[in-house]
Each structure stands twice: as C-alpha cells, then as structure tokens.
Amino acid sequence: MDICVIIPTYNNQRYLAWVLDAVLQYTANVIVVNDGSTDATQLILAHYQSQINIVSYSPNQGKGYALSRGFDKAEELGFSYAITMDSDGQHLAKDLPLFVEAIRQHPGAMIIGSRLLKQKNMPAKNTFANQFSNFWFTVQTGIKLSDTQTGFRLYPLKQMKGMRPLTSRYEAELELLVRAAWRNIPLIPISIQVHYPVKGARISHFRPGRDFLRISLLNTFFCFGAVVYGYPSRFFRKLSTMITTNKSH
C-alpha cells in the first residue's frame, strides 16, 4: 500500500538512530522532519540520507508545523496515507503492521494508536492531560476515544486534502482529530504499546504551563466551533451520504 512513515524530530539525538533503524526494518518509505534541531540530529540524519527523505529547516517551529511539512512531502511523493510517530523512543516500530492491517479493513479512515495510560514510568501529567482532552473531544464531536493525544496515528491524506494544522505546536494533533471528526472521516482506535524510559532518560519538549494553556484555549474555540460548524457539518455530510446511497440503490 502507498503508506509512508513521518517522523518529526527536535533534539532527540539519543533515540533517533534507534527509531530509524527499527522503522527501516518495516518500510523504506520514511520521511524525517528535522524541526530546527540544535543537537547532533543533522549528523545522525546524514548517515541515513540515502535511505530516507529528509525535510530540514531552522529555527524550531513546533510539532504542528513539522506535521504540515511532513504531509506536504508525503503528498509530493504520491503517498495516500501517512503514519506519524515520535522520535523519542516511546512508539514502537513493531506496531506499524497493526496500522497497515487496520487501514486495509477501514480504507479512508484515520487510525488512532491508543496507549495503555496506566503503565510503568508513564508521567502522571500525561494521564491527566489525556483525560482532560478526551472529555472535551467528546463534547466537541459526540465521539468517545480513549487516547486523543497520541502521536502514533495513520492519516488518510486524500480524505484530508487541504487539511493542515492551523496551530503550530502540540495542540495541533488534537486539532486535526477534531477537524477530521467534523469532516466525518472515520476514527478507528487500535491498541498500541508504548515505551517510557526511566525518569530523566527521555527528553520531553512539552511545556506543561504554556502548552496546557494553548490546549485549553483551543478547546474553548472548538466548543464554540462545534455549535456553529462542527455538528451541523457532520449532520449535513451524513445526510448527503445517505441520499447518495439511496440514489445508487
């Protein structure tokens, strides 16, 4: 299938090569977006330049911007689907076949990798933030998901044509999820494993105060947007689909 893997990275020199080696065992369709890294990332990527596609820029612009650049590159290369995963070692390449199998069963869907949120070394703030996000996502879309903050997803690029994050940082992944729901793109959760290194071994660029505020502001905007656009849009899209289906019969 025409699927690629997009790996945004920012100053994750400790795990980047390990992640790339693991992913390359499953696919050669890899796009790494170097989001203005200032560590040894560029040197590491130089060793893989004949095996992967690299998008680099400076300075750091945030994960939302990195995803946009990755989607642009994937479409330029002709891919219909893109699996996104983090470069900090928490997502496991051995779960990639689960996404491929899921999209075979649900063509055109967005496949959401759902983590077990209570496990060894998982930061408590991650669990709280995800529960908070899950609640507001249900309010905004009428859909229940167990993990709305995971970065391990398969995006259907053709169904998302023209959809790029309007936000530039971590809240972009929640934004894409809500907008996909409003567009009636099926959201299919699958269980994935996740690895959280011991405290201090993993670099996190999430800024609890500032990023949580940005997510809260986004949720406020989407609650208003759900009333004036989201729910009406879902209704009319479903109605249009039903009419088209009836006509075809």
C-alpha positions in Angstrom: 0.0 0.0 0.0 1.1 3.6 -0.6 1.9 4.4 3.0 4.8 6.3 4.4 6.0 7.0 7.9 6.6 10.6 9.0 8.9 11.2 12.0 9.1 14.8 13.3 12.1 15.3 15.4 13.6 18.0 17.6 16.7 17.5 19.7 16.2 13.7 20.2 19.7 12.6 19.3 19.7 9.9 22.0 16.9 7.8 20.4 16.7 9.0 16.7 19.0 6.4 15.2 17.4 3.6 17.2 14.0 4.7 16.0 15.1 4.9 12.4 16.8 1.5 12.5 13.7 -0.1 13.8 11.3 1.6 11.3 13.5 0.8 8.3 13.1 -2.9 9.1 9.4 -2.5 8.1 9.5 0.2 5.4 11.8 2.2 3.2 9.1 4.9 2.9 10.3 7.2 5.6 10.2 11.0 5.9 12.0 12.7 8.8 11.2 16.3 9.5 14.1 17.9 11.4 12.3 20.7 13.2 15.2 23.0 13.8 17.3 20.7 15.9 20.4 22.1 17.5 22.0 18.9 18.8 23.6 16.1 16.7 20.4 15.3 14.7 21.8 16.6 11.4 24.9 14.4 11.7 22.8 11.4 12.5 20.4 12.0 9.6 23.5 12.3 7.3 24.1 8.6 7.8 20.6 7.8 6.6 20.3 10.3 3.7 20.4 7.5 1.1 17.6 5.6 2.8 15.1 8.2 3.8 13.6 11.5 2.8 14.7 14.5 4.9 12.9 17.8 5.4 15.0 20.3 7.4 14.6 23.9 8.4 15.6 26.3 11.1 14.7 27.6 13.7 12.3 25.3 15.5 8.7 25.8 14.6 6.8 23.3 16.6 5.2 19.9 16.0 2.2 21.2 14.2 4.4 22.9 11.6 6.5 19.8 11.3 3.5 17.7 10.6 2.4 20.1 7.9 5.7 19.9 6.2 5.7 16.1 6.5 2.2 15.9 5.0 3.3 18.2 2.1 6.3 16.0 1.4 4.2 12.8 1.6 1.7 14.2 -0.9 4.5 15.4 -3.2 5.9 11.8 -3.2 2.5 10.4 -4.1 1.6 8.7 -0.8 -2.1 8.2 0.1 -1.5 7.5 3.8 1.0 8.7 6.4 1.8 7.1 9.7 3.2 9.6 12.2 5.3 8.5 15.1 7.6 10.3 17.6 11.4 10.1 17.6 11.8 9.9 21.4 11.6 6.1 21.5 8.1 5.8 23.0 6.5 4.5 19.9 7.5 1.0 18.8 8.1 0.2 15.1 6.8 -3.3 15.7 3.3 -1.8 15.9 3.4 -0.5 12.3 1.8 -3.6 10.8 -1.2 -3.0 13.1 -1.8 0.3 11.3 -1.4 -1.3 7.9 -3.9 -4.1 8.7 -6.4 -1.6 10.2 -6.4 0.6 7.1 -6.9 -2.4 4.9 -10.0 -3.1 6.9 -11.1 0.6 7.0 -9.9 2.4 3.8 -10.0 6.1 4.1 -10.2 6.1 7.9 -7.9 7.8 10.4 -6.3 5.1 12.6 -5.6 6.2 16.2 -2.9 4.4 18.2 -4.4 4.1 21.7 -2.0 3.8 24.6 -2.5 2.0 27.9 -2.5 5.1 30.1 -1.6 3.5 33.3 1.8 1.8 33.0 5.3 1.8 34.3 7.2 5.2 34.0 4.3 7.0 32.4 4.2 10.6 33.7 1.1 11.3 35.8 0.7 14.6 34.0 0.2 12.7 30.7 -2.7 10.7 32.1 -4.4 13.8 33.4 -3.9 15.8 30.2 -5.3 13.0 28.1 -8.4 12.5 30.2 -9.0 16.3 30.1 -8.5 16.2 26.3 -10.8 13.1 25.9 -13.6 14.8 27.7 -13.6 18.0 25.6 -13.2 16.0 22.4 -16.4 14.1 23.1 -18.2 17.4 23.8 -16.9 18.9 20.5 -17.6 15.9 18.3 -20.0 13.4 20.1 -17.3 10.7 19.7 -15.6 8.9 22.5 -11.9 8.0 22.2 -9.6 6.7 24.9 -6.5 8.5 23.7 -6.8 11.8 21.9 -3.2 12.9 22.5 -1.3 10.1 20.9 1.1 11.0 18.2 1.1 7.5 16.7 -1.6 7.7 14.0 -2.3 6.9 10.4 -3.6 9.9 8.5 -5.6 9.4 5.2 -4.1 12.2 3.1 -6.6 12.1 0.3 -9.6 12.4 2.6 -7.7 15.2 4.5 -6.9 17.0 1.3 -6.0 20.6 2.1 -6.3 20.0 5.9 -3.2 21.3 7.7 -2.9 22.3 11.3 -3.7 25.9 12.0 -1.9 25.6 15.3 1.9 25.0 15.3 2.7 23.1 18.5 1.4 20.1 20.5 -2.3 21.1 20.3 -2.1 20.5 16.5 -2.7 16.8 16.9 -5.9 17.4 18.9 -7.0 20.0 16.3 -6.5 17.5 13.4 -8.6 14.9 15.3 -11.5 17.3 15.8 -11.5 18.6 12.3 -11.3 15.0 10.9 -14.4 14.1 13.0 -16.2 17.2 11.7 -15.4 16.0 8.2 -16.9 12.6 9.0 -13.6 10.8 8.5 -14.0 7.5 10.4 -11.8 7.4 13.5 -10.6 3.9 14.3 -8.7 3.3 17.5 -6.3 0.4 17.8 -4.2 -0.7 20.9 -0.5 0.0 20.7 2.4 -0.5 23.1 4.4 2.5 24.3 7.8 2.7 26.0 8.5 5.3 28.6 12.2 5.3 29.6 13.1 5.8 33.3 12.8 9.3 34.5 15.4 11.6 33.1 16.3 9.4 30.1 13.6 10.8 27.8 13.6 14.4 26.6 10.2 15.9 26.5 9.6 19.3 24.8 6.1 19.6 26.3 5.9 22.7 28.4 3.2 22.0 31.0 2.1 25.5 31.7 2.3 27.1 28.3 1.2 24.1 26.2 -1.7 23.2 28.6 -2.9 26.8 28.2 -2.7 26.6 24.4 -4.7 23.3 24.5 -7.3 24.9 26.8 -7.7 27.9 24.5 -8.1 25.5 21.5 -10.8 23.6 23.4 -12.6 26.8 24.1 -12.5 27.7 20.4 -13.7 24.2 19.3 -16.6 24.2 21.7 -17.9 27.3 20.0 -17.0 25.9 16.6 -18.8 22.7 17.3 -22.1 24.6 17.7 -21.8 26.8 14.7 -20.0 24.4 12.4 -18.9 21.0 13.7 -22.3 19.4 14.5 -24.2 21.0 11.6 -21.4 19.9 9.2 -21.4 16.3 10.4 -25.2 16.2 10.1 -25.3 17.5 6.5 -22.4 15.3 5.4 -24.2 12.2 6.8 -27.4 13.3 5.2 -25.7 13.8 1.8 -24.1 10.3 2.1 -27.5 8.8 2.9 -29.1 10.5 -0.1 -26.3 9.4 -2.4 -26.5 5.8 -1.1 -30.3 5.7 -1.6 -30.0 7.0 -5.2 -27.4 4.4 -6.0 -29.8 1.7 -4.9 
